[in-house]
Amino acid sequence: MRKIFVVFFGLILGVHAKAVSYDVVPLPQSIQQQKGEPFQLNDRVQILVGEGLQGEATFLQVYLRELTGLQLSVSRKREKKVRYIELAVSSESKDSEGYVLSVSKERISITGGSGAGVFYGIQTLRKALSVGNNTPVTEFPAVVITDAPRFSWRGMHLDCSRHFFSVEYVKKFIDLLALHNMNTFHWHLTDDQGWRIEIKKWPRLIEVGAKRSGTTVGINSDLDDQIPYGGYYSQEEARNIVRYAAERHITVVPEIDMPGHMLAALASYPELGCTGGPYQVGHYWGVYKDVLCVGNPKVYQFVEDVLTEIMEIFPSEVIHIGGDETPTEKWEQCAKCQALDIRDATLQGYFTQKVFDFLTSHHRRVLGWDEILENHAPKDAMIMSWRGTEPGAKAAELGYDVIMSPTTFCYFDYLQSEDAMFEPTRCGGYVPVDKVYSLEPAPDSLSIKARKHIIGVQANLWSEHLTTEGLVEYQALPRMSALAEVQWSFPENKDYQAFLQRLTRLTSFFELYDYQYAKHIWPERQLPNRWQF
């Protein structure tokens, strides 16, 4: 077990002190207090930037200005007798996302295995500062922090199909990932209730599929609001988001869910379905029986055209093709589907293999929900385990790379309180903060070989009932912080009670950046005088 030294430095320079704590979220792997005088941060400090790290230096400059009011200069060359914060990349680092943060009287050094490692070191330095105390000098105690993430895939998902969120808001959501050292934004762009990404070869996808004529009120009640609803991202807007995320060392992984969850596409092009329609973009939530006709050659041209344009927009190696919740009734009644010679495969397995072959021929990897495992998933496919951890464990034992995302721990649209009376959303399920924190994605019950195939962890935000931006944040926070520690920290370094103390401090950053968050673990912060029944 690593020995962790946590430092809290409070009363510095009398009443003019600014509190500094290396006790951040996610907690670094090793914090070693050093002897010697602290580093004094004031307006005379210089940011010294190494080759290729100008972007990281700019982030540091902005963060320090936001938190201290100081406007530090950035330079490639050190001035004499000036204390400095140095950013550098070392080829000797064993982990490209790892870093060493060293603090002495004369300098703060952040050395990463890559620009990403430097960026995470900056996040630790940023979160060590306190919010809302603009004193002229801050002191950082001498320390050496050696850190690297446990998992290579540290993801958050956002469904922009059921409810649409603006480009600016998606960027704000990405900033939240950066604050938590996450590196993957899983962007759910298409579903039954709306197609949200422009595809130039198939223009009706946004002309028709991006709009629905009404939405069910509540949880699949018989009441429809009959209010037109829509929105989509142009290809240039999507590229802009990809660039914004990349600057923060976050990969955008797009999801085009198929062959089910395709009603918006079928409403746009009815000939792609088994019956030919008529179809309309979905109003209610849940699973629709109409799916792509896997026996129709035109469907595969459609899929290839869509994925070709998706690959041009998104440089991610991984493309998510969904594959979940695909009813087979329409296929069973379809002459074209029944005429296929699929031998030992299922119809969905046949479809997945063709999509897999197309994407791998373009040097991309296929990621799908765990249902594709039941349909003879190709061996190089990646599995996202959502129906509990068991499908992921099975896939890992079979040699598939797995991302754990079980409903029981990682569905952040679920309730955070068992008392639903005062909750803003009525989505089912109950996943409190401590439940998220308790997740062990790669338990000892798995073989050593299988544990190596658990490459990451992710939480999902399905937006059926997330009608506003504030609701997205409320459902994400503070559970996202618990998830960050699951993604970053090794089990022996986790301590829920200690995490709560660090989380309480982190909420000042939520407030600084105007994020809404749930306050169940801080009842004193909740609204008073609620009605009693």
C-alpha positions in Angstrom: 0.0 0.0 0.0 1.4 3.4 -0.9 1.9 5.7 1.9 0.2 9.1 1.3 1.2 12.3 3.0 -1.5 14.9 2.8 -0.5 18.5 3.4 -2.7 21.4 4.4 -1.0 24.8 4.7 -3.1 27.4 6.3 -2.0 30.5 8.1 0.6 31.9 5.8 1.9 35.4 6.3 -0.6 36.1 9.0 -4.0 37.2 7.9 -2.8 37.7 4.3 -2.5 33.9 3.8 -4.2 31.9 1.2 -5.0 28.3 2.1 -3.3 25.6 0.0 -4.1 21.9 0.1 -2.7 19.1 -2.1 -5.7 17.1 -0.9 -7.5 17.3 -4.2 -10.0 15.2 -6.2 -8.9 12.8 -7.6 -6.3 12.2 -4.9 -2.7 11.9 -6.3 -1.0 8.5 -5.9 1.8 9.8 -3.8 2.2 13.0 -1.9 5.6 13.3 -0.2 6.2 16.3 2.1 9.7 17.8 1.8 11.8 19.9 4.1 12.6 23.5 3.2 10.8 26.8 2.7 7.6 27.1 0.7 7.3 28.5 -2.8 5.7 32.0 -2.7 3.3 32.7 -5.5 3.0 36.4 -6.3 2.9 38.7 -9.3 6.7 38.4 -9.9 6.5 34.7 -10.6 7.2 33.6 -14.2 5.7 30.6 -16.1 8.5 28.9 -18.0 7.1 26.8 -20.8 8.8 23.9 -22.6 8.6 22.9 -26.2 5.0 22.2 -27.4 3.4 23.2 -24.1 2.2 26.7 -24.9 -1.4 25.6 -24.6 -0.9 24.1 -21.2 0.9 27.3 -20.1 -2.0 29.4 -21.2 -4.4 27.2 -19.1 -2.2 27.6 -16.1 -2.0 31.3 -16.6 -5.9 31.6 -16.8 -6.5 29.3 -13.8 -4.1 31.3 -11.6 -5.7 34.6 -12.7 -9.2 33.2 -11.9 -8.2 32.0 -8.5 -5.6 34.6 -7.3 -6.1 37.6 -9.5 -2.5 37.3 -10.6 -1.5 37.8 -14.3 1.7 35.9 -14.7 4.0 36.2 -17.7 4.7 33.2 -19.9 8.2 32.8 -21.4 10.5 30.2 -23.0 13.5 31.8 -21.3 14.0 32.2 -17.6 14.8 35.6 -16.2 17.5 35.9 -13.6 16.6 35.8 -9.9 13.0 35.2 -10.7 11.0 32.4 -9.1 9.1 30.3 -11.7 6.7 27.6 -12.5 8.3 25.3 -15.1 6.4 23.0 -17.4 8.2 20.2 -19.2 7.8 16.8 -20.9 10.2 14.0 -20.0 10.8 11.0 -22.3 11.8 9.0 -19.2 8.2 9.0 -17.8 6.7 5.5 -17.7 3.2 6.8 -18.2 2.2 9.3 -20.8 -0.5 10.7 -18.6 1.6 10.7 -15.5 3.4 13.6 -14.0 5.7 14.7 -11.2 4.9 18.0 -9.4 7.8 19.2 -7.3 7.7 22.3 -5.1 10.7 24.1 -3.6 11.5 27.6 -2.5 12.7 28.7 -5.9 10.4 26.9 -8.3 7.4 24.7 -9.0 8.2 22.0 -11.6 5.5 20.0 -13.4 7.1 17.3 -15.6 4.7 15.0 -17.5 5.1 12.0 -19.7 3.3 14.1 -22.4 1.3 17.3 -22.7 -1.6 15.4 -21.1 0.5 14.5 -18.0 1.5 18.2 -17.7 -2.1 19.2 -18.0 -3.1 16.9 -15.1 -0.3 18.2 -13.0 -1.7 21.7 -13.7 -5.1 20.5 -12.5 -3.6 19.4 -9.2 -1.9 22.7 -8.7 -5.1 24.5 -9.7 -7.3 22.5 -7.2 -4.7 23.0 -4.5 -5.6 26.6 -4.4 -8.6 27.9 -2.5 -11.4 29.9 -4.1 -12.5 33.4 -3.2 -9.5 34.7 -1.3 -7.6 37.2 -3.5 -4.5 37.7 -1.3 -1.3 39.0 -2.9 0.8 36.0 -1.9 0.1 32.3 -1.7 2.6 29.8 -0.3 2.9 26.3 -1.6 4.6 23.9 1.0 7.6 22.0 -0.3 6.4 18.7 -1.8 7.0 16.0 -4.4 3.8 14.6 -5.9 4.2 11.6 -8.2 1.0 10.7 -10.0 -0.5 8.7 -12.8 -4.0 7.4 -13.6 -5.1 3.8 -12.9 -7.3 3.5 -16.1 -6.6 4.8 -19.6 -10.3 5.4 -20.4 -11.8 7.9 -18.0 -15.1 8.8 -19.5 -18.4 10.7 -19.2 -21.3 10.4 -21.6 -23.9 12.9 -22.5 -27.1 12.1 -24.5 -27.9 15.1 -26.7 -30.5 13.2 -28.7 -33.5 13.1 -26.3 -32.8 16.7 -25.3 -30.5 19.0 -27.2 -27.8 21.1 -25.6 -26.0 24.0 -27.2 -22.4 24.1 -28.5 -21.5 26.4 -25.6 -23.0 24.2 -23.1 -21.3 21.1 -24.4 -18.0 23.0 -24.0 -18.9 23.8 -20.4 -19.6 20.1 -19.8 -16.2 19.3 -21.3 -14.6 21.8 -18.9 -16.1 19.7 -16.1 -14.4 16.6 -17.4 -11.1 18.5 -17.5 -11.6 19.5 -13.8 -11.9 15.8 -13.0 -8.9 14.5 -15.0 -11.2 12.7 -17.4 -10.0 12.1 -21.0 -13.0 10.8 -22.9 -16.3 12.5 -23.8 -18.8 9.9 -25.1 -21.2 12.0 -27.2 -24.5 10.3 -27.9 -25.7 12.0 -31.1 -28.5 9.9 -32.5 -31.5 8.0 -31.2 -35.2 7.5 -31.8 -36.2 10.9 -30.5 -33.7 13.0 -32.6 -30.8 12.9 -35.0 -28.3 15.6 -34.0 -25.4 15.5 -36.4 -25.3 16.9 -40.0 -24.6 14.2 -42.6 -24.3 16.0 -46.0 -25.0 12.9 -48.2 -28.3 12.3 -46.3 -29.7 15.8 -45.6 -33.1 14.7 -44.5 -31.5 13.4 -41.3 -31.4 17.0 -40.0 -34.3 18.3 -42.1 -36.7 15.6 -40.7 -34.8 13.6 -38.1 -33.6 16.4 -36.0 -37.2 17.5 -35.2 -40.1 15.9 -33.3 -43.6 17.3 -33.3 -44.0 16.8 -29.5 -42.8 15.1 -26.4 -44.4 12.9 -23.8 -44.9 14.6 -20.5 -43.4 12.8 -17.6 -42.5 9.1 -17.7 -44.3 7.7 -20.8 -47.7 9.1 -19.8 -50.6 9.4 -22.2 -50.0 13.2 -22.3 -48.1 14.7 -25.1 -47.1 18.4 -25.0 -47.5 18.7 -28.8 -44.7 21.3 -28.8 -42.2 21.0 -31.7 -38.7 20.3 -30.5 -35.4 20.0 -32.3 -31.8 21.0 -32.9 -28.6 19.6 -34.5 -24.9 20.3 -34.7 -23.4 21.3 -38.0 -20.3 19.5 -39.0 -18.3 22.6 -38.4 -19.8 23.0 -34.9 -18.9 19.4 -34.1 -15.3 19.9 -35.3 -15.2 23.0 -33.1 -16.2 20.9 -30.1 -13.6 18.2 -31.0 -10.8 20.9 -31.1 -12.0 22.4 -27.8 -11.9 19.0 -26.1 -8.5 18.1 -27.7 -6.9 21.3 -26.2 -7.9 19.8 -22.8 -6.6 16.3 -23.7 -10.1 14.9 -24.1 -11.0 12.6 -26.9 -14.6 12.9 -28.3 -16.0 9.5 -29.1 -19.2 9.8 -31.2 -22.0 7.3 -30.9 -24.3 6.5 -33.8 -26.6 3.9 -32.3 -27.5 1.1 -34.7 -29.3 -1.0 -35.8 -31.9 -0.2 -33.2 -32.7 3.3 -31.7 -32.9 4.5 -35.4 -36.5 5.8 -35.6 -35.3 9.4 -36.3 -33.4 8.0 -39.3 -36.3 5.9 -40.5 -38.6 8.9 -40.3 -36.1 10.7 -42.6 -35.7 7.8 -45.0 -38.5 5.2 -44.6 -37.0 2.9 -47.2 -34.3 1.9 -44.6 -36.9 0.1 -42.4 -38.4 -3.3 -42.8 -41.9 -2.1 -43.4 -41.3 1.2 -45.3 -43.2 3.2 -42.7 -44.7 5.6 -42.3 -42.5 6.5 -39.3 -42.3 9.6 -37.1 -39.5 10.8 -34.8 -40.2 9.4 -31.4 -42.2 11.3 -28.8 -42.0 8.8 -25.9 -39.0 7.2 -24.2 -38.1 3.6 -24.2 -37.5 1.0 -26.9 -39.2 1.2 -30.4 -39.7 -2.0 -32.4 -38.8 -0.4 -35.7 -35.1 -0.9 -36.6 -32.9 -0.8 -39.6 -33.6 -3.5 -42.2 -30.5 -5.6 -42.1 -31.6 -7.4 -45.3 -31.6 -4.2 -47.4 -28.4 -3.4 -49.2 -29.2 0.3 -49.2 -28.9 0.2 -45.4 -25.3 -0.6 -45.6 -24.7 2.2 -48.1 -26.4 4.5 -45.6 -24.3 3.2 -42.7 -21.0 3.6 -44.6 -21.9 7.1 -45.8 -22.8 8.2 -42.3 -19.7 6.6 -40.8 -17.4 8.1 -43.5 -18.6 11.6 -42.6 -18.4 10.8 -38.9 -14.8 9.7 -39.3 -14.0 12.9 -41.1 -15.3 14.9 -38.2 -14.0 12.8 -35.3 -10.4 11.7 -35.3 -11.0 9.3 -32.4 -9.7 5.9 -32.9 -12.8 4.5 -31.3 -16.3 4.8 -32.9 -19.3 3.8 -30.8 -22.0 1.9 -32.8 -24.4 1.3 -30.0 -26.0 -2.1 -30.6 -28.2 -2.1 -27.5 -31.9 -2.8 -27.1 -32.6 -4.1 -30.6 -36.0 -5.8 -31.0 -36.1 -8.6 -33.6 -39.8 -8.7 -34.3 -39.6 -6.7 -37.6 -36.7 -8.8 -38.8 -38.7 -12.0 -38.1 -41.5 -10.7 -40.3 -39.3 -9.3 -43.1 -38.6 -11.4 -46.2 -35.4 -9.5 -47.0 -34.0 -10.2 -43.5 -35.1 -13.8 -43.5 -33.5 -14.4 -46.9 -30.0 -13.6 -45.6 -27.5 -16.5 -45.4 -26.2 -15.8 -41.9 -25.1 -19.3 -41.0 -24.2 -19.4 -37.3 -24.6 -15.7 -36.7 -27.6 -13.8 -35.5 -29.0 -11.0 -37.7 -27.6 -8.4 -35.4 -24.3 -10.2 -35.4 -24.3 -10.2 -39.2 -25.0 -6.5 -39.2 -22.3 -5.7 -36.6 -19.7 -7.7 -38.4 -20.3 -5.7 -41.6 -20.0 -2.4 -39.7 -17.0 -3.7 -37.9 -15.3 -4.7 -41.2 -15.9 -1.2 -42.6 -14.6 0.7 -39.7 -11.5 -1.5 -39.2 -10.7 -1.1 -42.9 -10.4 2.6 -42.0 -8.2 1.9 -39.0 -10.8 2.6 -36.4 -12.0 0.4 -33.5 -15.6 -0.5 -32.8 -17.1 0.0 -29.4 -20.6 -1.3 -28.6 -22.9 -1.8 -25.6 -22.6 -5.3 -24.1 -25.5 -6.7 -26.2 -23.1 -7.1 -29.1 -21.3 -9.7 -27.0 -24.4 -11.9 -27.3 -24.4 -11.5 -31.0 -20.9 -12.9 -31.8 -19.0 -9.6 -31.5 -15.8 -9.5 -33.5 -12.7 -10.2 -31.3 -11.2 -6.8 -31.7 -14.4 -5.0 -30.7 -14.6 -3.1 -27.4 -17.4 -3.8 -25.0 -19.1 -1.2 -22.8 -20.8 -3.1 -19.9 -24.0 -1.3 -18.9 -26.3 -4.1 -17.7 -24.2 -4.6 -14.6 -20.6 -5.6 -14.3 -21.2 -9.3 -15.2 -21.2 -8.8 -19.0 -18.0 -6.8 -18.8 -16.4 -9.5 -16.6 -17.4 -12.2 -19.1 -16.1 -10.1 -22.0 -12.8 -9.5 -20.3 -12.3 -13.2 -19.6 -12.9 -13.8 -23.3 -10.2 -11.3 -24.2 -12.2 -8.2 -25.1 -11.2 -4.8 -24.0 -13.9 -3.5 -21.6 -15.2 -0.2 -20.3 -17.3 -0.7 -17.1 -20.4 1.5 -17.1 -23.0 -0.5 -15.0 -26.4 1.0 -14.3 -26.1 0.2 -10.7 -23.1 2.5 -10.2 -22.7 4.7 -13.3 -26.2 5.9 -14.5 -26.2 9.4 -13.3 -29.7 10.1 -14.6 -30.9 7.9 -11.8 -32.0 9.5 -8.5 -29.5 10.5 -5.9 -32.0 10.3 -3.0 -34.5 7.6 -2.0 -36.9 10.5 -1.2 -38.0 11.4 -4.7 -40.5 14.1 -3.4 -38.0 16.9 -3.7 -36.0 15.6 -6.6 -36.2 17.6 -9.9 -36.3 14.4 -12.1 -38.4 11.3 -11.8 -36.1 8.9 -13.5 -36.0 5.6 -11.7 -33.1 3.9 -9.9 -31.1 5.1 -6.9 -27.3 5.7 -7.2 -26.0 7.8 -4.3 -22.4 9.2 -4.1 -21.1 6.5 -1.8 -22.4 3.8 -4.2 -20.5 5.4 -7.1 -17.4 5.6 -5.0 -17.6 1.9 -4.0 -17.3 0.6 -7.6 -14.4 -1.7 -8.2 -14.2 -2.1 -11.9 -11.5 -4.8 -11.9 -12.0 -7.0 -8.8 -9.7 -9.7 -7.7 -12.4 -12.2 -8.6 -11.3 -11.8 -12.2 -8.2 -13.5 -13.6 -5.1 -11.4 -13.8 -5.4 -11.6 -17.6 -9.0 -10.4 -17.6 -8.2 -7.5 -15.2 -5.8 -6.2 -17.8 -8.7 -6.0 -20.3 -10.7 -3.6 -18.0 -9.3 -0.5 -19.6 -11.7 2.1 -18.1 -14.7 3.3 -16.4 -17.5 5.7 -17.5 -20.7 7.2 -16.2 -23.7 8.0 -18.5 -26.2 10.8 -18.5 -29.3 9.9 -20.5 -31.4 13.0 -21.1 -35.0 11.8 -21.3 -35.7 13.8 -18.2 -32.8 16.3 -18.3 -34.7 19.2 -19.8 -32.3 21.9 -18.8 -28.6 22.5 -18.5 -28.8 22.9 -14.8 -30.4 19.4 -14.5 -27.5 17.9 -16.4 -25.1 19.4 -13.9 -27.3 18.5 -10.9 -27.4 14.9 -11.9 -23.7 14.8 -12.6 -22.4 16.5 -9.5 -21.1 15.5 -7.1 -21.3 11.9 -8.3 -18.8 12.8 -11.1 -16.2 13.5 -8.5 -16.7 10.1 -6.9 -16.3 8.6 -10.4 -13.1 10.5 -11.0 -11.5 8.9 -8.0 -12.7 5.4 -9.2 -11.1 6.1 -12.5 -7.8 7.6 -11.2 -7.0 6.0 -7.9 -6.0 2.5 -6.9 -8.2 0.7 -4.4 -5.7 0.8 -1.6 -5.7 4.6 -1.8 -9.4 5.1 -1.6 -11.1 6.2 1.7 -14.7 7.5 1.4 -14.7 9.6 4.6 -11.5 11.3 3.5 -12.9 11.8 0.0 -15.9 13.6 1.5 -13.6 16.2 3.0 -11.8 16.7 -0.3 -15.2 16.8 -2.1 -16.5 19.5 0.2 -13.5 21.6 -0.7 -14.0 20.9 -4.4 -17.6 22.3 -4.4 -16.1 25.8 -4.2 -14.9 25.2 -7.7 -18.4 24.2 -8.8 -19.7 27.4 -7.4 -16.9 29.5 -8.9 -17.7 28.2 -12.4 -21.5 28.3 -11.9 -22.2 24.6 -11.9 -25.4 23.4 -10.2 -24.8 20.4 -7.9 -26.9 18.1 -5.7 -26.5 18.8 -1.9 -27.8 15.6 -0.3 -24.5 15.0 1.6 -24.6 18.6 2.8 -28.1 18.9 4.2 -27.2 22.3 5.8 -26.8 23.6 2.2 -30.3 22.5 1.1 -33.2 24.9 0.8 -34.9 25.3 4.2 -38.6 25.2 5.0 -39.7 22.4 2.7 -43.3 21.4 3.0 -43.8 18.6 5.4 -46.4 15.9 4.5 
